[in-house]
Amino acid sequence: MNLYDSPVERARRTRERAEELGRAADRATDPEHRQRLREKALRLLRENPAADSPPSR
């Protein structure tokens, strides 16, 4: 396990988690659950603005 958690790595994991939540929201059949998942994904991205932008190459 890599103990050094760089901001870039943290942003990448946050972005991936938000994308997973978005896909789960797309699959959700209950409208309230769908809305909660989308709100959670947006909250993750707001808390970590670096995760909102694609990585620079």
CYANA upper distance limits for C-alpha pairs under 8 A (distance plus 0.5 A):
  5 ASP  CA      9 GLU  CA      6.89
  5 ASP  CA     10 ARG  CA      7.02
  6 SER  CA     10 ARG  CA      6.71
  7 PRO  CA     11 ALA  CA      6.52
  8 VAL  CA     12 ARG  CA      6.66
  8 VAL  CA     50 ALA  CA      8.45
  8 VAL  CA     55 PRO  CA      8.38
  9 GLU  CA     13 ARG  CA      6.76
 10 ARG  CA     14 THR  CA      6.64
 10 ARG  CA     51 ALA  CA      8.45
 11 ALA  CA     15 ARG  CA      6.55
 11 ALA  CA     48 ASN  CA      7.42
 11 ALA  CA     50 ALA  CA      6.29
 11 ALA  CA     51 ALA  CA      4.76
 12 ARG  CA     16 GLU  CA      6.66
 12 ARG  CA     51 ALA  CA      6.64
 12 ARG  CA     55 PRO  CA      8.23
 13 ARG  CA     17 ARG  CA      6.60
 14 THR  CA     18 ALA  CA      6.67
 14 THR  CA     44 LEU  CA      7.33
 14 THR  CA     45 LEU  CA      7.75
 14 THR  CA     48 ASN  CA      8.02
 14 THR  CA     51 ALA  CA      6.49
 15 ARG  CA     19 GLU  CA      6.70
 15 ARG  CA     45 LEU  CA      7.54
 15 ARG  CA     51 ALA  CA      5.52
 15 ARG  CA     52 ASP  CA      7.10
 16 GLU  CA     20 GLU  CA      6.69
 17 ARG  CA     21 LEU  CA      6.73
 17 ARG  CA     41 ALA  CA      8.08
 18 ALA  CA     22 GLY  CA      6.68
 18 ALA  CA     40 LYS  CA      8.29
 18 ALA  CA     41 ALA  CA      4.98
 18 ALA  CA     42 LEU  CA      7.76
 18 ALA  CA     44 LEU  CA      7.01
 18 ALA  CA     45 LEU  CA      7.48
 19 GLU  CA     23 ARG  CA      6.75
 19 GLU  CA     41 ALA  CA      7.85
 20 GLU  CA     24 ALA  CA      6.66
 21 LEU  CA     25 ALA  CA      6.59
 21 LEU  CA     37 LEU  CA      6.34
 21 LEU  CA     38 ARG  CA      7.29
 21 LEU  CA     40 LYS  CA      7.98
 21 LEU  CA     41 ALA  CA      6.24
 22 GLY  CA     26 ASP  CA      6.79
 22 GLY  CA     37 LEU  CA      7.38
 22 GLY  CA     38 ARG  CA      6.46
 22 GLY  CA     41 ALA  CA      7.00
 23 ARG  CA     27 ARG  CA      6.94
 24 ALA  CA     28 ALA  CA      6.61
 24 ALA  CA     34 ARG  CA      8.29
 24 ALA  CA     37 LEU  CA      7.77
 25 ALA  CA     33 HIS  CA      7.93
 25 ALA  CA     34 ARG  CA      5.03
 25 ALA  CA     35 GLN  CA      7.77
 25 ALA  CA     37 LEU  CA      5.99
 25 ALA  CA     38 ARG  CA      6.67
 26 ASP  CA     34 ARG  CA      7.58
 28 ALA  CA     33 HIS  CA      7.21
 28 ALA  CA     34 ARG  CA      5.93
 29 THR  CA     33 HIS  CA      8.26
 29 THR  CA     34 ARG  CA      7.66
 30 ASP  CA     34 ARG  CA      6.66
 31 PRO  CA     35 GLN  CA      6.67
 32 GLU  CA     36 ARG  CA      6.76
 33 HIS  CA     37 LEU  CA      6.73
 34 ARG  CA     38 ARG  CA      6.81
 35 GLN  CA     39 GLU  CA      6.63
 36 ARG  CA     40 LYS  CA      6.65
 37 LEU  CA     41 ALA  CA      6.77
 38 ARG  CA     42 LEU  CA      6.72
 39 GLU  CA     43 ARG  CA      6.52
 40 LYS  CA     44 LEU  CA      6.72
 41 ALA  CA     45 LEU  CA      6.96
 42 LEU  CA     46 ARG  CA      6.64
 43 ARG  CA     47 GLU  CA      6.60
 44 LEU  CA     48 ASN  CA      6.88
 45 LEU  CA     49 PRO  CA      6.31
 45 LEU  CA     51 ALA  CA      6.57
 45 LEU  CA     52 ASP  CA      6.14
 46 ARG  CA     52 ASP  CA      8.33
 48 ASN  CA     52 ASP  CA      7.82
 49 PRO  CA     53 SER  CA      7.94
